[in-house]
């Protein structure tokens, strides 16, 4: 059964960095083709680190998308705490961890992306 989607679209909810030569770098980009969550490399990163962006498809519904954003950020922090992402630092997105069922603020959006498979 597929999840009904609205016209909300993809919104960036966080940016984090890790060391550029961290072993997990090659494994971070990868989501199921129909996933409502994406972790993708940022187009630009400072020297020596690699920035990643977390996107959520708000087409799954506002409350579900906010919960997914929170759980994805918590998962990334668990990976960092487990030592899988040396040099981890959350650049932005902390407000999503405290979201109370409403979107913290308008965010950056992906144009012309309907599913994770559109980025491959």
N, CA, C and O atoms as CSV, one atom per row, in Angstrom:
chain,resi,resn,atom,element,x,y,z
A,1,UNK,N,N,0.840,-1.182,0.000
A,1,UNK,CA,C,0.000,0.000,0.000
A,1,UNK,C,C,0.885,1.246,0.000
A,1,UNK,O,O,1.765,1.379,0.851
A,2,UNK,N,N,0.664,2.138,-0.925
A,2,UNK,CA,C,1.491,3.337,-0.992
A,2,UNK,C,C,0.906,4.441,-0.114
A,2,UNK,O,O,-0.297,4.493,0.143
A,3,UNK,N,N,1.800,5.321,0.336
A,3,UNK,CA,C,1.394,6.433,1.185
A,3,UNK,C,C,0.890,7.563,0.287
A,3,UNK,O,O,1.587,7.952,-0.650
A,4,UNK,N,N,-0.318,8.106,0.553
A,4,UNK,CA,C,-0.803,9.214,-0.263
A,4,UNK,C,C,0.086,10.435,-0.056
A,4,UNK,O,O,0.505,10.733,1.063
A,5,UNK,N,N,0.362,11.126,-1.136
A,5,UNK,CA,C,1.261,12.280,-1.055
A,5,UNK,C,C,0.540,13.550,-1.485
A,5,UNK,O,O,-0.260,13.547,-2.421
A,6,UNK,N,N,0.842,14.632,-0.780
A,6,UNK,CA,C,0.289,15.924,-1.159
A,6,UNK,C,C,1.279,16.623,-2.086
A,6,UNK,O,O,2.230,16.009,-2.569
A,7,UNK,N,N,1.052,17.881,-2.325
A,7,UNK,CA,C,1.949,18.638,-3.209
A,7,UNK,C,C,3.063,19.347,-2.443
A,7,UNK,O,O,3.775,20.166,-3.024
A,8,UNK,N,N,3.228,19.057,-1.173
A,8,UNK,CA,C,4.216,19.750,-0.352
A,8,UNK,C,C,5.637,19.638,-0.887
A,8,UNK,O,O,6.324,20.651,-1.018
A,9,UNK,N,N,6.084,18.444,-1.195
A,9,UNK,CA,C,7.412,18.258,-1.758
A,9,UNK,C,C,8.509,18.100,-0.733
A,9,UNK,O,O,8.272,18.039,0.473
A,10,UNK,N,N,9.712,18.036,-1.253
A,10,UNK,CA,C,10.910,17.765,-0.461
A,10,UNK,C,C,11.408,19.037,0.199
A,10,UNK,O,O,11.491,20.086,-0.439
A,11,UNK,N,N,11.739,18.939,1.479
A,11,UNK,CA,C,12.283,20.076,2.216
A,11,UNK,C,C,13.537,19.644,2.955
A,11,UNK,O,O,13.566,18.591,3.592
A,12,UNK,N,N,14.571,20.468,2.864
A,12,UNK,CA,C,15.791,20.183,3.620
A,12,UNK,C,C,15.531,20.490,5.085
A,12,UNK,O,O,15.067,21.578,5.426
A,13,UNK,N,N,15.834,19.522,5.955
A,13,UNK,CA,C,15.605,19.710,7.379
A,13,UNK,C,C,16.899,19.840,8.172
A,13,UNK,O,O,16.875,20.313,9.308
A,14,UNK,N,N,18.022,19.432,7.600
A,14,UNK,CA,C,19.278,19.519,8.345
A,14,UNK,C,C,20.477,19.413,7.409
A,14,UNK,O,O,20.397,18.886,6.300
A,15,UNK,N,N,21.585,19.936,7.909
A,15,UNK,CA,C,22.885,19.775,7.264
A,15,UNK,C,C,23.857,19.362,8.363
A,15,UNK,O,O,23.886,19.960,9.439
A,16,UNK,N,N,24.656,18.328,8.078
A,16,UNK,CA,C,25.680,17.925,9.035
A,16,UNK,C,C,26.987,17.699,8.304
A,16,UNK,O,O,27.014,17.538,7.084
A,17,UNK,N,N,28.077,17.690,9.069
A,17,UNK,CA,C,29.383,17.439,8.472
A,17,UNK,C,C,30.079,16.308,9.202
A,17,UNK,O,O,29.839,16.048,10.381
A,18,UNK,N,N,30.957,15.641,8.452
A,18,UNK,CA,C,31.855,14.635,9.002
A,18,UNK,C,C,33.201,14.803,8.308
A,18,UNK,O,O,33.311,15.523,7.315
A,19,UNK,N,N,34.212,14.142,8.830
A,19,UNK,CA,C,35.530,14.204,8.197
A,19,UNK,C,C,35.442,13.683,6.772
A,19,UNK,O,O,34.748,12.701,6.507
A,20,UNK,N,N,36.141,14.334,5.857
A,20,UNK,CA,C,36.067,13.978,4.437
A,20,UNK,C,C,36.537,12.551,4.164
A,20,UNK,O,O,36.068,11.917,3.219
A,21,UNK,N,N,37.450,12.045,4.976
A,21,UNK,CA,C,37.960,10.695,4.728
A,21,UNK,C,C,37.349,9.639,5.659
A,21,UNK,O,O,37.890,8.542,5.793
A,22,UNK,N,N,36.231,9.970,6.294
A,22,UNK,CA,C,35.552,9.005,7.168
A,22,UNK,C,C,35.111,7.795,6.350
A,22,UNK,O,O,34.614,7.963,5.236
A,23,UNK,N,N,35.280,6.576,6.873
A,23,UNK,CA,C,34.931,5.374,6.117
A,23,UNK,C,C,33.461,5.313,5.679
A,23,UNK,O,O,33.149,4.683,4.668
A,24,UNK,N,N,32.566,5.953,6.419
A,24,UNK,CA,C,31.142,5.872,6.112
A,24,UNK,C,C,30.737,6.765,4.935
A,24,UNK,O,O,29.620,6.641,4.432
A,25,UNK,N,N,31.612,7.649,4.492
A,25,UNK,CA,C,31.268,8.611,3.442
A,25,UNK,C,C,30.658,7.931,2.220
A,25,UNK,O,O,29.665,8.421,1.682
A,26,UNK,N,N,31.216,6.837,1.779
A,26,UNK,CA,C,30.712,6.167,0.585
A,26,UNK,C,C,29.363,5.483,0.810
A,26,UNK,O,O,28.657,5.183,-0.153
A,27,UNK,N,N,29.000,5.235,2.062
A,27,UNK,CA,C,27.752,4.541,2.369
A,27,UNK,C,C,26.576,5.471,2.673
A,27,UNK,O,O,25.433,5.016,2.728
A,28,UNK,N,N,26.837,6.750,2.867
A,28,UNK,CA,C,25.765,7.639,3.298
A,28,UNK,C,C,24.723,7.912,2.226
A,28,UNK,O,O,23.537,8.002,2.543
A,29,UNK,N,N,25.116,8.043,0.991
A,29,UNK,CA,C,24.114,8.309,-0.042
A,29,UNK,C,C,23.510,6.989,-0.464
A,29,UNK,O,O,24.185,6.124,-1.021
A,30,UNK,N,N,22.271,6.856,-0.200
A,30,UNK,CA,C,21.579,5.636,-0.563
A,30,UNK,C,C,20.260,5.553,0.164
A,30,UNK,O,O,20.219,5.460,1.391
A,31,UNK,N,N,19.214,5.586,-0.573
A,31,UNK,CA,C,17.878,5.461,-0.022
A,31,UNK,C,C,17.064,4.595,-0.960
A,31,UNK,O,O,17.338,4.522,-2.158
A,32,UNK,N,N,16.070,3.945,-0.405
A,32,UNK,CA,C,15.166,3.173,-1.244
A,32,UNK,C,C,14.488,4.118,-2.232
A,32,UNK,O,O,14.210,5.268,-1.893
A,33,UNK,N,N,14.222,3.651,-3.439
A,33,UNK,CA,C,13.639,4.526,-4.462
A,33,UNK,C,C,12.345,5.219,-4.042
A,33,UNK,O,O,12.047,6.310,-4.529
A,34,UNK,N,N,11.575,4.606,-3.149
A,34,UNK,CA,C,10.319,5.223,-2.733
A,34,UNK,C,C,10.390,5.803,-1.321
A,34,UNK,O,O,9.355,6.061,-0.708
A,35,UNK,N,N,11.578,6.006,-0.810
A,35,UNK,CA,C,11.764,6.526,0.538
A,35,UNK,C,C,11.352,7.992,0.622
A,35,UNK,O,O,11.631,8.766,-0.293
A,36,UNK,N,N,10.687,8.380,1.715
A,36,UNK,CA,C,10.358,9.799,1.911
A,36,UNK,C,C,11.476,10.557,2.617
A,36,UNK,O,O,11.278,11.696,3.042
A,37,UNK,N,N,12.651,9.936,2.747
A,37,UNK,CA,C,13.798,10.571,3.394
A,37,UNK,C,C,15.041,10.368,2.538
A,37,UNK,O,O,15.274,9.281,2.009
A,38,UNK,N,N,15.833,11.421,2.409
A,38,UNK,CA,C,17.072,11.350,1.635
A,38,UNK,C,C,18.221,11.945,2.440
A,38,UNK,O,O,18.044,12.942,3.139
A,39,UNK,N,N,19.390,11.337,2.341
A,39,UNK,CA,C,20.628,11.945,2.801
A,39,UNK,C,C,21.505,12.037,1.568
A,39,UNK,O,O,21.875,11.021,0.978
A,40,UNK,N,N,21.840,13.275,1.178
A,40,UNK,CA,C,22.633,13.462,-0.031
A,40,UNK,C,C,23.803,14.394,0.249
A,40,UNK,O,O,23.701,15.285,1.091
A,41,UNK,N,N,24.918,14.192,-0.455
A,41,UNK,CA,C,26.062,15.091,-0.277
A,41,UNK,C,C,25.690,16.507,-0.720
A,41,UNK,O,O,25.025,16.699,-1.738
A,42,UNK,N,N,26.127,17.481,0.055
A,42,UNK,CA,C,25.923,18.877,-0.326
A,42,UNK,C,C,26.804,19.186,-1.540
A,42,UNK,O,O,27.833,18.543,-1.749
A,43,UNK,N,N,26.403,20.148,-2.313
A,43,UNK,CA,C,27.190,20.511,-3.506
A,43,UNK,C,C,28.544,21.084,-3.141
A,43,UNK,O,O,29.519,20.901,-3.870
A,44,UNK,N,N,28.606,21.777,-2.015
A,44,UNK,CA,C,29.873,22.357,-1.570
A,44,UNK,C,C,30.092,22.031,-0.104
A,44,UNK,O,O,29.150,21.999,0.688
A,45,UNK,N,N,31.349,21.790,0.245
A,45,UNK,CA,C,31.739,21.530,1.627
A,45,UNK,C,C,33.045,22.256,1.898
A,45,UNK,O,O,33.839,22.452,0.978
A,46,UNK,N,N,33.288,22.661,3.144
A,46,UNK,CA,C,34.575,23.266,3.482
A,46,UNK,C,C,35.711,22.251,3.331
A,46,UNK,O,O,35.466,21.045,3.354
A,47,UNK,N,N,36.933,22.720,3.178
A,47,UNK,CA,C,38.074,21.802,3.048
A,47,UNK,C,C,38.198,20.878,4.265
A,47,UNK,O,O,38.071,21.315,5.409
A,48,UNK,N,N,38.448,19.593,3.993
A,48,UNK,CA,C,38.701,18.614,5.039
A,48,UNK,C,C,37.464,17.958,5.627
A,48,UNK,O,O,37.578,17.001,6.392
A,49,UNK,N,N,36.281,18.458,5.282
A,49,UNK,CA,C,35.044,17.859,5.786
A,49,UNK,C,C,34.094,17.637,4.624
A,49,UNK,O,O,34.293,18.154,3.524
A,50,UNK,N,N,33.075,16.870,4.889
A,50,UNK,CA,C,32.045,16.609,3.880
A,50,UNK,C,C,30.704,16.957,4.502
A,50,UNK,O,O,30.367,16.457,5.575
A,51,UNK,N,N,29.939,17.811,3.836
A,51,UNK,CA,C,28.607,18.177,4.309
A,51,UNK,C,C,27.568,17.289,3.649
A,51,UNK,O,O,27.686,16.944,2.473
A,52,UNK,N,N,26.552,16.922,4.414
A,52,UNK,CA,C,25.417,16.145,3.922
A,52,UNK,C,C,24.130,16.859,4.291
A,52,UNK,O,O,24.029,17.501,5.337
A,53,UNK,N,N,23.148,16.733,3.406
A,53,UNK,CA,C,21.845,17.345,3.627
A,53,UNK,C,C,20.811,16.239,3.827
A,53,UNK,O,O,20.837,15.214,3.146
A,54,UNK,N,N,19.904,16.466,4.772
A,54,UNK,CA,C,18.806,15.534,5.011
A,54,UNK,C,C,17.532,16.189,4.486
A,54,UNK,O,O,17.176,17.295,4.892
A,55,UNK,N,N,16.858,15.497,3.588
A,55,UNK,CA,C,15.592,15.967,3.018
A,55,UNK,C,C,14.471,15.026,3.417
A,55,UNK,O,O,14.662,13.814,3.518
A,56,UNK,N,N,13.305,15.601,3.639
A,56,UNK,CA,C,12.096,14.841,3.938
A,56,UNK,C,C,11.031,15.255,2.923
A,56,UNK,O,O,10.890,16.433,2.596
A,57,UNK,N,N,10.290,14.270,2.434
A,57,UNK,CA,C,9.183,14.546,1.522
A,57,UNK,C,C,7.942,14.857,2.360
A,57,UNK,O,O,7.336,13.957,2.941
A,58,UNK,N,N,7.575,16.124,2.416
A,58,UNK,CA,C,6.417,16.535,3.202
A,58,UNK,C,C,5.111,16.136,2.534
A,58,UNK,O,O,4.036,16.410,3.067
A,59,UNK,N,N,5.188,15.499,1.388
A,59,UNK,CA,C,4.009,14.964,0.740
A,59,UNK,C,C,3.379,13.812,1.507
A,59,UNK,O,O,2.246,13.428,1.217
A,60,UNK,N,N,4.094,13.253,2.482
A,60,UNK,CA,C,3.531,12.162,3.284
A,60,UNK,C,C,2.633,12.690,4.396
A,60,UNK,O,O,1.995,11.909,5.102
A,61,UNK,N,N,2.581,13.994,4.554
A,61,UNK,CA,C,1.782,14.614,5.612
A,61,UNK,C,C,2.678,15.330,6.599
A,61,UNK,O,O,3.773,14.870,6.921
A,62,UNK,N,N,2.198,16.450,7.067
A,62,UNK,CA,C,2.981,17.326,7.945
A,62,UNK,C,C,3.479,16.624,9.211
A,62,UNK,O,O,4.677,16.643,9.495
A,63,UNK,N,N,2.587,16.018,9.958
A,63,UNK,CA,C,2.969,15.415,11.239
A,63,UNK,C,C,3.913,14.236,11.024
A,63,UNK,O,O,4.914,14.115,11.729
A,64,UNK,N,N,3.614,13.375,10.069
A,64,UNK,CA,C,4.479,12.232,9.780
A,64,UNK,C,C,5.861,12.690,9.307
A,64,UNK,O,O,6.876,12.108,9.690
A,65,UNK,N,N,5.896,13.724,8.485
A,65,UNK,CA,C,7.176,14.243,7.990
A,65,UNK,C,C,8.013,14.817,9.131
A,65,UNK,O,O,9.227,14.614,9.169
A,66,UNK,N,N,7.384,15.524,10.051
A,66,UNK,CA,C,8.111,16.085,11.189
A,66,UNK,C,C,8.664,14.964,12.064
A,66,UNK,O,O,9.807,15.035,12.517
A,67,UNK,N,N,7.865,13.941,12.300
A,67,UNK,CA,C,8.352,12.790,13.082
A,67,UNK,C,C,9.503,12.090,12.377
A,67,UNK,O,O,10.464,11.668,13.021
A,68,UNK,N,N,9.410,11.963,11.055
A,68,UNK,CA,C,10.491,11.339,10.290
A,68,UNK,C,C,11.758,12.179,10.359
A,68,UNK,O,O,12.852,11.632,10.499
A,69,UNK,N,N,11.628,13.492,10.263
A,69,UNK,CA,C,12.790,14.381,10.384
A,69,UNK,C,C,13.458,14.189,11.740
A,69,UNK,O,O,14.681,14.081,11.823
A,70,UNK,N,N,12.660,14.145,12.798
A,70,UNK,CA,C,13.208,13.946,14.141
A,70,UNK,C,C,13.920,12.601,14.250
A,70,UNK,O,O,15.032,12.529,14.772
A,71,UNK,N,N,13.293,11.544,13.765
A,71,UNK,CA,C,13.905,10.220,13.901
A,71,UNK,C,C,15.170,10.097,13.055
A,71,UNK,O,O,16.117,9.425,13.461
A,72,UNK,N,N,15.199,10.736,11.887
A,72,UNK,CA,C,16.401,10.678,11.052
A,72,UNK,C,C,17.556,11.428,11.705
A,72,UNK,O,O,18.693,10.957,11.689
A,73,UNK,N,N,17.270,12.589,12.276
A,73,UNK,CA,C,18.316,13.344,12.979
A,73,UNK,C,C,18.822,12.569,14.196
A,73,UNK,O,O,20.023,12.554,14.467
A,74,UNK,N,N,17.924,11.934,14.920
A,74,UNK,CA,C,18.338,11.122,16.070
A,74,UNK,C,C,19.201,9.950,15.614
A,74,UNK,O,O,20.174,9.607,16.285
A,75,UNK,N,N,18.864,9.338,14.495
A,75,UNK,CA,C,19.662,8.215,13.969
A,75,UNK,C,C,21.063,8.685,13.591
A,75,UNK,O,O,22.046,8.013,13.903
A,76,UNK,N,N,21.161,9.819,12.929
A,76,UNK,CA,C,22.471,10.358,12.537
A,76,UNK,C,C,23.313,10.627,13.784
A,76,UNK,O,O,24.510,10.337,13.806
A,77,UNK,N,N,22.688,11.179,14.812
A,77,UNK,CA,C,23.426,11.433,16.041
A,77,UNK,C,C,23.864,10.132,16.720
A,77,UNK,O,O,24.948,10.071,17.300
A,78,UNK,N,N,23.025,9.091,16.652
A,78,UNK,CA,C,23.424,7.785,17.204
A,78,UNK,C,C,24.626,7.221,16.440
A,78,UNK,O,O,25.549,6.677,17.046
A,79,UNK,N,N,24.613,7.353,15.102
A,79,UNK,CA,C,25.752,6.883,14.306
A,79,UNK,C,C,27.023,7.611,14.737
A,79,UNK,O,O,28.082,6.999,14.881
A,80,UNK,N,N,26.908,8.909,14.940
A,80,UNK,CA,C,28.071,9.700,15.367
A,80,UNK,C,C,28.540,9.265,16.750
A,80,UNK,O,O,29.738,9.089,16.972
A,81,UNK,N,N,27.604,9.089,17.679
A,81,UNK,CA,C,27.966,8.666,19.037
A,81,UNK,C,C,28.609,7.281,19.054
A,81,UNK,O,O,29.407,6.976,19.941
A,82,UNK,N,N,28.265,6.446,18.078
A,82,UNK,CA,C,28.848,5.109,17.980
A,82,UNK,C,C,30.221,5.135,17.307
A,82,UNK,O,O,30.856,4.090,17.162
A,83,UNK,N,N,30.678,6.307,16.898
A,83,UNK,CA,C,31.996,6.429,16.286
A,83,UNK,C,C,32.024,6.180,14.788
A,83,UNK,O,O,33.102,6.086,14.202
A,84,UNK,N,N,30.858,6.071,14.154
A,84,UNK,CA,C,30.807,5.793,12.718
A,84,UNK,C,C,31.029,7.033,11.856
A,84,UNK,O,O,31.294,6.923,10.659
A,85,UNK,N,N,30.921,8.210,12.466
A,85,UNK,CA,C,31.039,9.449,11.689
A,85,UNK,C,C,31.984,10.409,12.402
A,85,UNK,O,O,31.537,11.349,13.059
A,86,UNK,N,N,33.305,10.172,12.271
A,86,UNK,CA,C,34.272,11.043,12.948
A,86,UNK,C,C,34.131,12.493,12.478
A,86,UNK,O,O,33.910,12.766,11.298
A,87,UNK,N,N,34.265,13.398,13.422
A,87,UNK,CA,C,34.172,14.816,13.108
A,87,UNK,C,C,32.743,15.310,12.943
A,87,UNK,O,O,32.523,16.408,12.433
A,88,UNK,N,N,31.767,14.511,13.368
A,88,UNK,CA,C,30.360,14.891,13.197
A,88,UNK,C,C,30.068,16.224,13.869
A,88,UNK,O,O,30.482,16.490,14.997
A,89,UNK,N,N,29.333,17.055,13.125
A,89,UNK,CA,C,28.826,18.313,13.669
A,89,UNK,C,C,27.543,18.633,12.928
A,89,UNK,O,O,27.500,18.604,11.698
A,90,UNK,N,N,26.501,18.937,13.681
A,90,UNK,CA,C,25.236,19.342,13.084
A,90,UNK,C,C,25.340,20.824,12.753
A,90,UNK,O,O,25.459,21.663,13.647
A,91,UNK,N,N,25.296,21.139,11.468
A,91,UNK,CA,C,25.432,22.529,11.009
A,91,UNK,C,C,24.129,23.279,11.258
A,91,UNK,O,O,24.134,24.373,11.824
A,92,UNK,N,N,23.029,22.698,10.842
A,92,UNK,CA,C,21.712,23.253,11.156
A,92,UNK,C,C,20.697,22.123,11.199
A,92,UNK,O,O,20.916,21.051,10.636
A,93,UNK,N,N,19.583,22.380,11.877
A,93,UNK,CA,C,18.539,21.373,11.979
A,93,UNK,C,C,18.122,21.041,13.399
A,93,UNK,O,O,17.200,20.252,13.603
A,94,UNK,N,N,18.790,21.635,14.391
A,94,UNK,CA,C,18.447,21.325,15.791
A,94,UNK,C,C,16.986,21.615,16.109
A,94,UNK,O,O,16.378,20.936,16.937
A,95,UNK,N,N,16.428,22.618,15.454
A,95,UNK,CA,C,15.037,22.991,15.739
A,95,UNK,C,C,14.056,21.861,15.418
A,95,UNK,O,O,12.972,21.796,15.998
A,96,UNK,N,N,14.435,20.971,14.495
A,96,UNK,CA,C,13.557,19.843,14.148
A,96,UNK,C,C,13.471,18.836,15.287
A,96,UNK,O,O,12.448,18.169,15.447
A,97,UNK,N,N,14.521,18.720,16.074
A,97,UNK,CA,C,14.502,17.787,17.200
A,97,UNK,C,C,13.502,18.221,18.270
A,97,UNK,O,O,13.010,17.393,19.036
A,98,UNK,N,N,13.202,19.522,18.320
A,98,UNK,CA,C,12.271,20.053,19.304
A,98,UNK,C,C,10.896,20.359,18.710
A,98,UNK,O,O,10.026,20.876,19.411
A,99,UNK,N,N,10.689,20.050,17.444
A,99,UNK,CA,C,9.415,20.362,16.790
A,99,UNK,C,C,8.273,19.670,17.524
A,99,UNK,O,O,8.393,18.515,17.933
A,100,UNK,N,N,7.176,20.383,17.684
A,100,UNK,CA,C,6.039,19.869,18.456
A,100,UNK,C,C,4.842,19.513,17.582
A,100,UNK,O,O,3.696,19.629,18.017
A,101,UNK,N,N,5.103,19.086,16.368
A,101,UNK,CA,C,4.015,18.749,15.458
A,101,UNK,C,C,3.747,19.818,14.420
A,101,UNK,O,O,2.882,19.654,13.560
A,102,UNK,N,N,4.490,20.916,14.499
A,102,UNK,CA,C,4.387,21.958,13.475
A,102,UNK,C,C,5.771,22.195,12.896
A,102,UNK,O,O,6.782,22.010,13.574
A,103,UNK,N,N,5.803,22.597,11.663
A,103,UNK,CA,C,7.065,22.829,10.969
A,103,UNK,C,C,7.787,24.014,11.608
A,103,UNK,O,O,7.198,25.088,11.730
A,104,UNK,N,N,9.057,23.847,12.024
A,104,UNK,CA,C,9.772,24.940,12.683
A,104,UNK,C,C,9.879,26.206,11.843
A,104,UNK,O,O,9.676,27.305,12.359
A,105,UNK,N,N,10.190,26.072,10.576
A,105,UNK,CA,C,10.332,27.233,9.700
A,105,UNK,C,C,10.363,26.745,8.269
A,105,UNK,O,O,10.694,25.587,8.011
A,106,UNK,N,N,10.021,27.620,7.333
A,106,UNK,CA,C,10.146,27.193,5.928
A,106,UNK,C,C,11.596,26.840,5.629
A,106,UNK,O,O,12.512,27.474,6.154
A,107,UNK,N,N,11.805,25.853,4.805
A,107,UNK,CA,C,13.159,25.427,4.488
A,107,UNK,C,C,13.415,25.371,3.003
A,107,UNK,O,O,12.539,25.639,2.182
A,108,UNK,N,N,14.628,25.017,2.687
A,108,UNK,CA,C,15.060,24.888,1.308
A,108,UNK,C,C,14.384,23.676,0.697
A,108,UNK,O,O,14.252,22.652,1.366
A,109,UNK,N,N,13.956,23.758,-0.544
A,109,UNK,CA,C,13.229,22.651,-1.156
A,109,UNK,C,C,13.908,22.177,-2.433
A,109,UNK,O,O,14.611,22.938,-3.098
A,110,UNK,N,N,13.689,20.915,-2.765
A,110,UNK,CA,C,14.172,20.339,-4.014
A,110,UNK,C,C,13.097,20.520,-5.077
A,110,UNK,O,O,11.948,20.130,-4.865
A,111,UNK,N,N,13.445,21.096,-6.195
A,111,UNK,CA,C,12.510,21.274,-7.299
A,111,UNK,C,C,12.513,20.049,-8.200
A,111,UNK,O,O,13.547,19.400,-8.363
A,112,UNK,N,N,11.378,19.732,-8.780
A,112,UNK,CA,C,11.228,18.672,-9.772
A,112,UNK,C,C,11.656,17.299,-9.251
A,112,UNK,O,O,12.110,16.461,-10.030
A,113,UNK,N,N,11.517,17.064,-7.962
A,113,UNK,CA,C,11.826,15.759,-7.382
A,113,UNK,C,C,10.548,15.207,-6.782
A,113,UNK,O,O,9.971,15.801,-5.871
A,114,UNK,N,N,10.106,14.066,-7.297
A,114,UNK,CA,C,8.889,13.440,-6.786
A,114,UNK,C,C,9.209,12.210,-5.934
A,114,UNK,O,O,8.389,11.789,-5.119
A,115,UNK,N,N,10.393,11.638,-6.120
A,115,UNK,CA,C,10.788,10.443,-5.376
A,115,UNK,C,C,12.301,10.381,-5.310
A,115,UNK,O,O,12.996,11.044,-6.080
A,116,UNK,N,N,12.811,9.570,-4.375
A,116,UNK,CA,C,14.253,9.427,-4.234
A,116,UNK,C,C,14.914,8.972,-5.529
A,116,UNK,O,O,16.054,9.341,-5.809
A,117,UNK,N,N,14.210,8.180,-6.310
A,117,UNK,CA,C,14.783,7.667,-7.553
A,117,UNK,C,C,15.059,8.776,-8.560
A,117,UNK,O,O,15.859,8.575,-9.474
A,118,UNK,N,N,14.423,9.945,-8.426
A,118,UNK,CA,C,14.678,11.058,-9.339
A,118,UNK,C,C,16.087,11.614,-9.186
A,118,UNK,O,O,16.562,12.328,-10.069
A,119,UNK,N,N,16.766,11.303,-8.080
A,119,UNK,CA,C,18.113,11.821,-7.858
A,119,UNK,C,C,19.194,10.896,-8.377
A,119,UNK,O,O,20.365,11.274,-8.397
A,120,UNK,N,N,18.837,9.706,-8.794
A,120,UNK,CA,C,19.837,8.750,-9.296
A,120,UNK,C,C,20.195,9.037,-10.741
A,120,UNK,O,O,21.019,8.333,-11.325
